Amino acid sequence: MRIRIVFGEDEMIGPGKADLLERVDRCGSIAAAGREMGMSYKRAWELIGTLNAMFRAPLVESTRGGPGGGGAVLTELGREVLAQYRAFEADAAADGAARLAVLRGLLRDIPEEK
């Protein structure tokens, strides 16, 4: 199950943005997080910019590169937003498991040899 929460026309968070936040947290870099996901540097920065603009404060803070190198970290709000999104996913999966099973049972059988 993949959940996208839409707050407004250009304001949403879903599995892709959540995964990007997790990777930024682990890698310490927006560029490296994007590479891990197979997305361009520009796209990763655009998504982080969108997230930072959506909430009352930035979710990711970055420092410019140079001799000491740059980097990025999740802010306290970034960690909270990510935790709330993941909790929402878990709640939806648990509470919707029975209905999801019914819907899966209604799917058309697809032969294995596509």
Secondary structure, DSSP 8 states (H G I E B T S, - for coil): ----EEEETTEEE-HHHHHHHHHHHHHS-HHHHHHHTT--HHHHHHHHHHHHHHSSS-SEEEE--STT--EEEE-HHHHHHHHHHHHHHHHHHHHTHHHHHHHHHTS----S--
